Amino acid sequence: FFLDVLKEFFKYDRIFVFVLIEFAFSSSNENFDDEEKQLRTGIFRIVQHLLRQNMTKKDFETILSTIGSSTDVIVHELLDLIYSLIDPPSSQTRAVALLLAQSNLLEQLYSLLIVHSLSNETKILVLRIINSIIQSGHLSEQEQAQLRLETHHIGFGGIISGLSVKELNVVIVQEILQLILSSSSPTAVHHLNTVLTLLS
C-alpha cells in the first residue's frame, strides 16, 4: 500500500517526495531507535529505487536546485543517489554522464565545493561523481575537458582558494589531483602547477 502511495505521488513531484521524506527523518536522526532507523532506511531506499528507474533531466535540475538550499544531510543523500547511478556503472550511466557534462548543471555541482556549510564528506562525494563520470568512457574529449575545468581557462585555483585550510584534507586534494592527472592536455600541466603552488 505504502509503495503504491509513493508511486502515485511520484507522478506529480518526484523530488519533492524524496526531499520531504529525507527532511522528516533527518531532523532528529540521532534520537532514532533501531526500529525507526530501519523504517527510515527502508522508505528512503524505495524512493531511491523509484528515481533510479527513470531519472530525467528535469529530475537532475530539481536535485541540484534543491541541493542549493538544503542541509548537509539532504545534500549528501541526493549526491549519493546520483553517484549510485554511475558507480558501479548502470543502464543510466551514459545518460547521467551526458546530463552532468552540460555547463549549467556542472557549474551547480562544482559550486558546492565552496559552500562552507557542507561537510568534507559531501565535497569529496562531489569530486568522486565528477571523476567517475570522466572515467565512464561515455564523454567526448571536449566534454571531459569541460569537466576538468580545462575550457575557458578556469582551472582549480579559485576552488582551492575558496576552501579553508581545514577543508583541504588529503582526500579532497587527491580527488582534485586525480581529475587533473587524468588529462594529457598541456593545460593540465598549468593547472597542476597552480594547485601545487597554492597548496605549498
C-alpha positions in Angstrom: 0.0 0.0 0.0 2.7 2.4 1.0 4.6 1.7 -2.2 1.5 2.4 -4.3 1.1 5.8 -2.5 4.7 6.8 -3.2 4.3 5.8 -6.8 1.2 8.0 -7.1 3.0 11.0 -5.5 5.9 10.5 -7.9 3.6 11.1 -10.9 3.3 14.8 -9.7 6.5 15.8 -7.9 9.2 13.1 -7.7 12.0 15.1 -6.0 9.6 16.7 -3.5 8.7 13.3 -2.2 12.4 12.4 -1.9 13.3 15.6 0.0 10.1 15.6 2.2 10.9 12.1 3.4 14.6 13.0 4.0 13.6 16.1 5.9 11.1 14.3 8.0 13.6 11.7 9.0 16.8 13.8 9.3 15.6 16.4 11.8 16.1 14.2 14.8 18.1 11.3 13.3 20.4 10.9 16.4 17.4 10.2 18.6 16.0 7.3 16.5 15.8 3.9 18.0 16.8 0.9 15.8 13.3 0.2 14.5 12.8 3.8 13.4 16.2 3.8 11.7 15.3 0.7 9.8 12.0 2.2 8.8 13.6 5.4 7.6 16.2 3.4 5.6 13.6 1.2 4.0 11.4 4.2 2.9 14.4 6.0 1.7 15.6 3.1 -0.4 12.2 2.7 -2.0 12.3 6.3 -3.1 15.8 5.9 -4.4 14.7 2.9 -6.4 11.8 4.7 -8.0 14.0 7.6 -9.0 16.7 5.3 -10.4 14.2 3.6 -12.7 13.8 6.7 -14.9 16.0 9.7 -14.0 15.2 12.7 -16.3 17.0 15.9 -17.0 14.2 17.7 -15.0 15.0 15.4 -12.0 18.7 16.4 -12.1 17.9 20.1 -12.4 15.5 19.8 -9.5 18.0 17.9 -7.4 20.7 20.4 -8.0 18.4 23.4 -7.3 17.2 21.6 -4.1 20.8 21.0 -3.1 21.4 24.7 -3.0 19.0 25.3 -0.2 19.3 22.1 1.8 21.1 20.8 4.8 24.3 18.8 4.5 22.4 15.6 5.3 20.0 16.1 2.4 22.7 17.3 0.0 24.8 14.2 0.8 21.8 11.8 0.2 20.9 13.4 -3.1 24.5 13.3 -4.3 24.7 9.7 -3.2 21.7 9.0 -5.3 23.5 10.4 -8.4 26.7 8.6 -7.5 24.8 5.3 -7.3 23.8 5.6 -10.9 27.4 5.9 -12.2 29.4 3.8 -9.8 29.1 0.9 -10.3 28.0 1.5 -13.9 24.3 1.1 -14.6 22.0 1.3 -17.6 21.6 5.0 -16.8 25.4 5.9 -16.5 25.6 7.3 -20.1 22.5 9.4 -19.7 23.7 10.7 -16.3 27.2 11.5 -17.7 25.9 13.4 -20.6 23.5 15.4 -18.4 26.1 16.4 -15.9 28.5 17.4 -18.6 26.2 20.3 -19.5 27.6 23.6 -18.4 24.7 24.8 -16.2 24.5 21.5 -14.2 28.3 21.2 -13.9 28.6 24.7 -12.5 26.0 24.0 -9.9 27.9 20.8 -9.0 31.2 22.5 -8.7 29.8 25.4 -6.7 29.1 23.0 -3.8 32.8 22.7 -3.2 33.0 26.3 -1.8 29.8 26.1 0.3 31.3 26.2 3.9 28.2 24.7 5.5 28.7 21.4 3.7 30.9 18.7 5.2 34.1 17.4 3.7 32.5 14.1 3.1 29.9 15.8 0.9 32.5 17.7 -1.0 34.5 14.5 -1.6 31.4 12.9 -3.0 31.0 15.8 -5.5 34.6 15.2 -6.7 34.1 11.4 -6.9 31.0 11.9 -9.0 32.9 14.1 -11.5 35.9 11.6 -11.5 33.6 8.7 -12.1 31.8 10.4 -15.0 35.1 11.1 -16.7 36.2 7.5 -16.2 32.9 6.1 -17.5 34.1 6.4 -21.1 30.8 8.0 -22.3 32.1 11.5 -22.9 33.9 13.1 -25.8 37.4 14.7 -25.2 35.8 18.1 -25.2 33.2 17.1 -22.6 35.9 15.6 -20.4 38.0 18.8 -20.7 35.0 20.8 -19.6 34.5 18.5 -16.5 38.2 19.0 -15.7 37.7 22.8 -15.9 40.2 23.0 -18.8 38.0 25.1 -21.0 37.8 28.9 -20.7 41.0 28.9 -18.6 39.0 28.1 -15.4 41.1 25.6 -13.6 41.0 24.7 -9.9 42.8 27.8 -8.5 39.5 29.5 -7.5 38.2 26.4 -5.8 41.4 25.7 -3.9 41.4 29.4 -2.8 37.8 29.1 -1.7 38.5 26.2 0.6 39.6 26.7 4.2 42.8 25.0 5.5 40.6 22.6 7.4 38.7 21.6 4.3 41.8 20.9 2.3 42.3 17.4 3.6 44.3 14.6 1.9 41.3 13.0 0.3 40.0 16.2 -1.3 43.4 17.1 -2.6 43.8 13.5 -4.0 40.5 13.8 -5.8 41.4 17.1 -7.4 44.8 15.8 -8.5 43.2 12.8 -9.9 40.9 15.0 -12.0 43.9 17.0 -13.3 46.2 14.0 -13.9 43.6 12.1 -15.9 44.2 14.5 -18.7 47.0 14.5 -21.3 46.3 18.1 -22.3 49.1 20.8 -21.9 46.5 22.8 -19.9 46.6 20.1 -17.2 50.3 20.9 -16.5 49.4 24.5 -15.9 46.5 23.6 -13.6 48.7 21.1 -11.7 51.4 23.8 -11.2 48.7 26.3 -9.9 47.3 23.8 -7.5 50.7 22.7 -6.1 51.7 26.4 -5.7 48.5 27.1 -3.8 49.0 24.1 -1.6 52.6 24.7 -0.8 
